[in-house]
Amino acid sequence: MTILKGSADKGIHRFRLRALLVGVQFVITISLFISTYVLFKQHHFMTNKDMGFNQEQMLVVENAQSLGDDVQRFMDELREYPQIANAAGAYTMPGTGYDGYTLRKKESPEDGRYNFSMNFVDQHYLSTMNMELLKGRSFTGNYASDTGTVLVNQHAVEKMGYRDPIGKYLLASDDQRMKIVGVLKDFHFNSLHKQLSPIAITFYEGPYFRYIPVKIRKGKLRETVELIKNKWEAYGADYPFQYYFVDQFFDRAYRSEQRTARLISIFSLLAILIASLGLLGLAAFTVEKRVKEIGIRKAMGAETFQILFILYKEILLLLALATAIAWPLSYYLMDDWLNNFAYKIQPGMLPFIVSSLAALFIAVLVTSAQALKAAWTNPAHTLRDE
């Protein structure tokens, strides 16, 4: 009896150890499923979100200041080509970092100072970038009427508490006045990691622009880039021709998240493989452990689905416990990761439910062969062997 009891205790111990390992694998698998969903969903959100300006076919020529006084003529000649929709001059571009300025309202300077990101552009900038003007006017290119004027974004208007900012004046630290003539729809001049902030765009006719955004029409992209390069070299600029595309620039900003998503996808597949092998072993061990019980139940008239329920019950309980651990763990980890972004998705319950259902499907699929074999075995053979 002692020997039999010791053998039974050892069997129970082995079963619990196997169940524990499979449970841990379930927790990892469900957590990785949820993480993969959230990572890919956030990456898709970032790469497809409307940034408030047109990124497609937008080439940006760098080091425009090296053209000196020829910069306006260079841009004028680019606009003459039919494959180029527009070209503009700008001191900075979205994603490259804006200079910070402290401005205050002229009519109530006691309200405090406001930190602005500032850009200096010509009259073609808004149309080239396809930025939306919500109120007022844009720059006309007339030096007399545009000098001392400024465009602000929606966020700046809200921050300063204006109901109608058109015609109001902002003061710089040197008391230079800037008249607000237009309000722009908010656009993201940084990646979605950062929150929107007040921005002011003022007129500047050059010549010391640092960037020339060029809107290229669809078709013959490579030939157009070569054309711009040849034109640049014809002007004998001090810097070699350097450029980037705006959409690729922002894609690079999110490359780290894309690599992480791919890496976790690989780990998810490995976790599924390991969990499947563990489940297969656990199912075989469960059938072996309960073979006599199954034989007796079959002899007493138990139906196949009742036998299957007995075998699946322990696995389902294991999955329920793993889900109870994986859900809050995944929520905490993904919420912490999403806090790196000022603009992010709300995952909801879908990835959690789908992940647990996927784990359930895998569990049933992997263990079904063992379970059906046990359910269909003739009880006479089972009890005779016992």
N, C-alpha and C positions, 0 to 999 in steps of 0.2 A: 504493500500500500504506500509506503514511504517513497519507493522508487517511482510508482505511478504518479503520486502527488508531485514529486520533484519534476517529473517529465511534463506534467500539465502546467506547472508554474513556469517552467522554462518556455513552453509553447506560448503561454499568455504574454510572457516578457518579450519574446521575439515579435509577436503580433503587435504589441504596443509600440515597440521600437520602430517597426516598419510603418505603422500608422502615423507615428510622429514625424518620420522623415517625409512621408508622402504629404502630410499636412503642411509641412514647411514648404515643400515644393509647390503645393497649391497656392499658398500665400504669395510666394515669389511670382508664380505664373500670373495670377490675377492682378497683382500690383504692376507687373510689367505690361500687361495688356492695357490697363488704365493709363499708365504713363505714356505708352506709345501713342494711344489715341489723343491724349491731351497735347503732346509735343507736336504731332503732325497737324492737329487742328489749329494750334497757335501759329505754327509756321505758315499754314495756308492763309490764316487770317492776316498775318503781317504782310505777306507777299501780294495779297489781293485787295488790301484796304485802299480806299480812295485817299490819296495823300493830299488832295486839294490842288494838284497841278498835273500836267500831262508828262508822264515819264517815257512813253513809247517813242522810239525813233528820235530821242533827244540826245544829241551829241554835245559835249561841253569841251571847248578848246581851253586849255590851261595856259598860264603865263602870258595872258593877253597884254599885260603891261609892257612887255618887251617890244611891242609894235609901236609904242610911243604915240606920236601925233598921227600915225597912219591907221590907227585902230578903227576910226569911223569909216574911212575909205574902204578898209578891208571888209567890214561888215556890210557896207552898201553893195560892194561887188558880190559878196556871197548871196545876198538877197535877189540878185539879178538872175541867178541860175534857177531854172524851172523846177529842179528836184529839191530845192531848198525852200521851205515854206516861210521861214523867218529866221532872223538872227538878232541877238541883243547883247548889250554890254552889262556886266554886273560885277560888283566888288566881291561878292561872295555868292555861294550857291547852297541850296538845301543839302544838308549832310556834311558840309565842309567846315561848319562852325561860323557863327555870326559874332561880330564885335558887340560888346555890351556897352550900353549908354544909360545914364540916369536922366530921366526927363520928369518934368512936373507940369501940372496944369497952370496956365497963366492966370486964370481968374481966381484960383484958390490955391496958391502955393503952400499954404499951411496944411493942406490935406496930406502932404507927404510927397515922397519921391517914388517913382516907378522905374523898375529895371526893364529896359527894352533891349531886344536884339535888333541891330540896325543893319540895313543893307542900302547900297547906293547903286541905282540902276538908271538906264536910259528909258526913253519913251516906248521902246519895243519890247521891254521885258515881260510885261503882263500878257501881251498877246502871244509871245513866243512860248511862254510857260503855260499858257491857257489857264491863268488864275482868274477866279470869278470876282468881279467887282460888285458888291452888294448895294452900295450907296455912293453918291457923289461922282467924281470923275477921275480918270487916270491922267498920266502925264501926256502933254501934247508935243513936247519937243521944243516948245517956245521957251527960250531961256528966261525971258522977262516974267512970264506967267507961272513957270514951274519952279523957279528958284525960291527956296524957303518954304516949299510945300511938302507935305508928307502924307503917305497912305498908312493906315493902321489896320490891324486885323481885329476880328470880332472879340477875341480874348482881351485885347487891350481896352476896347470900349467897355466891356463888362468890368474889367479890373478898375477902371477909373470912374465907373458909375455914370457914364454919359448916356442919355437917352437919344440925343442927336448930336454927334460930335462934329459934324460938318461946319467948318468956319471957326472952330475953336482952335486955340493956340497952345502949343507945347513949348516949354522952355528947356534949353540945354543948360549944362552947368555954367557955361559962359554967358548965359542969358540970351543966347541966340534964339530967335523965335522961329517956330515951324508951324505953318497953318495946315490943319487937317482938311484935305480936300476929298478924301475917299476912304471907304471902309471895304476891306478885302474879306472874303470868306476865309475862315481859318484853314491854314495849310500846315502840313508837318515839315518843318525845316530841319528836324532831327529824326532819327529812327524812332520807332514806336516804344523804345525803352524809356524815352523821356516824355514828360508832360508838355503840353502846349504852353507857351508863355507869350507875353506881349511882344509884338514885332512892329517896327516902323520902317517903311521903305521911302527913301527920299530921292529926289531927282538928281542925277549927276550926268553931265555930258561927256565925261572923259577928260584926258585920254588914259588915265591910269586904272582901267578896268583890269581885274585879275582873271575874269572868266568871260567866255563868249558862248552862251547856250545857242545851239543851232538846231532848229526843228527841221528834220529831213522827211520828205514825203516818202510814202511806202514804195518799195521797189528800188533796185540798183543801189543798195546801201553801201556796199564795198566800193563801188565806183565813185560815189559821192564823197566818201571819206578820203579817197585818193585825190579827188579834185580839191578838197579843202586843204589837204596836206601840200599839194603843189602850189596852191595860192599862198599859203603860209611861207613856204620856202622862197617864193618869188619876191616876197617883201623883205627877205634877209633878216628875219627876226633874230634876236640874240640867243633865244632858246630853241632847241629842237622841237618839232611838232609833237605835242603831247595832248591826249584827249581821253575821255571816258564817256560811257553811256550812263545816263542817270539811273535807269532801271537796274543795270548790272551793279552800279555803285551801292544801291540799297540792298540788293540781293547779297552782296558780300557782308553787309552789316548783320545779316541774319544767318550767315554760314555756320556759325558755331551751333546755333539751335538745330540746323539741318543735320549736321554731323552727329549731334547728340541723339536725334530722333532715329537716325539710321543705326547707330550703335545699339540703342535700346531694342530696336526691332530684331537685330541679330541675337541679342540676349534672350528675347522673348521666344524665338524659335528654339534656342538651346534649352530654355526652361521647359517648353512643351515636350521636347524629346525626353529630357530627364524625368519629368513628371509622368510621362506615359510609361516609361520603363518601370518606374516605381509602382505605378498603379497596376501594371501587369503582374508584377511580383506579388503585390498585396492581394490581388484578386485570386491568384493561384493559391496563395497561402490560406486565404479565407475559405475557399472551396475545400481545400484539404482538411482544414480544421473542423469544418462543419459537415463533412461528407456523411457521417452517420445520421446526424440530425435531418439532413436533406432526404436521405433514404427512408427514414421513418415517416417523415411528413408526406413523402410521395406515396408510401404504402398506405397511409391513412386517408389518401384521396386528395391531397393538396394539388391545386392547379399550378400550371407553369408560371403564371404571373405572380402567384404567392411565393413560389420558390425564388423567383427573380427579385422580389421585393426584399426578401430576407438577405440576399447577397448584396443588393444595392444599398440597403438601409445604412450600413456602416460607412460606405463610401459617401453617401449623401450627407450623413452627419458630419463627416470629415470636411466635406466641401462647405457646409454651412458654417462650421467653426473657422475655416480658412477665410471665408468671405467676411465674417465678423471682425477678423483681424486685418485683412487686406484693405477693406474699404476705408476705415479711418486713417490707416497708415498712408495709403495712396493719396487721400484727400489732403493730409497735412503736408506731404512732400510736394505735391503738385501745386498746392496753394502757395507754398513758400517759393517755388520756382516761378510761378506766374507773377509774383510780386516784383520780379525784376523788370516787368513791363508796365509802363503807364497805361497802355491800351492792350486789353487782353480779352480772351474769350471767357464765357461762363460755361464750364463743362456740363453742368446739370447732372442728372442721375443716369443718363443714357450710357456713358462709358462704363459705369459701375455695374449696371444691370447686364449689359452685353458681355462684359468680361466674365462675370460669374456664369452666365448661360453658356458661353464658349467653353469655359472650364468644365461645366456639367456635360456638355456634348462630347468633349474629349474623353472624359471619365467613362461615360456610357459606351462610347465607341471602342475604347481600349479594352474594357472589361467584359464587353458583351459576349465574346467568344467563350471565355471561361464560364460566365454565368449561364449561358444557354447550354453549354456542354453538361454542366451540373444539373440543370433543370430537366434535360432530356434523357439523362442516364436512367436506365432501368433500375428501380430500387432493389430488385432481387439480387442483382449483381453486386450492388453496393453493400447490402446487409450481409451477403454471403462472404464477401471479402473481409468484412469487419469481424 
